[in-house]
Amino acid sequence: GESGAYIDMSNHDGTNDDYDARLITTGSGLDIITAGGSAPIQLKTNGTLRMKMEDAVSTFKHSVTIDQSASSGTTGVLAIKGSRTASVEYAKIDFHNKDGDSGNYDYVGGRISVSNSPDGANDGSMAFSVNNNNSLAEAMRIKDDGNVGIGTTSPLSTLHIEKTAYDYDTTVTDGDLHLLVKATENSTAGDAVSIGFAQSSNTDPGAVGAKISHVVSGSFSAGDL
């Protein structure tokens, strides 16, 4: 049932002439097929496993494993190379999902991409995009200068958050806030949630140069700033 030229590779035992693996040239590229639903495709150098592709559905394992295992001196690397063009994504990873409830509709649930700055220099800004109701949009960006932007693609400081202002006279909910600092427990009277400001040489959290604290009063839902 295969189309195009192909090469069969097998280990003949004298009774079974079926192939173990097959290389097939098609109109769209080269297919590598292994016999059996769980037979992996492995790439090795000097007898050491470097990459493995296997049937993750039936084995509940990683679909692709890149292995640079050694006692020391090695780092596992996955390189994605694209064209060097200013203001254009030159490398990206898309995370797909198939929605079985919608006829196996394939969509991009998230994306990590890297692009050059408008000046076209050898740099890279990394963008993180998420899908909300079938709309993929950038949520956070790390610029080539290290600035992090949430809600903006041009962060001007180490952490730059942009969000539409809310009406201060209305009831405030978590969704209205630009930044939420929240304790992981139901605080009691006297507890505080704080943001501290200190010089890099100051390693004592109790001796910061300045701090903003929310001190809980009689109720954990009320307090002073």
Secondary structure, DSSP 8 states (H G I E B T S, - for coil): ---S-EEEE----SS----SEEEEEETTEEEEEESSTT--EEEEETTEEEEEE--HHHH-S-SEEE----SSS------------BTSEEEEEEEEEEEGGGTSEEEEEEEEEEEB-TT--S--EEEEEEESSS-EEEEEEE-TTS-EEES-SS--SSEEE------TTS---GGG-SS----SS---TT-EEEEEE--TT---GGG-SEEEEEEE-SSTT-EE-
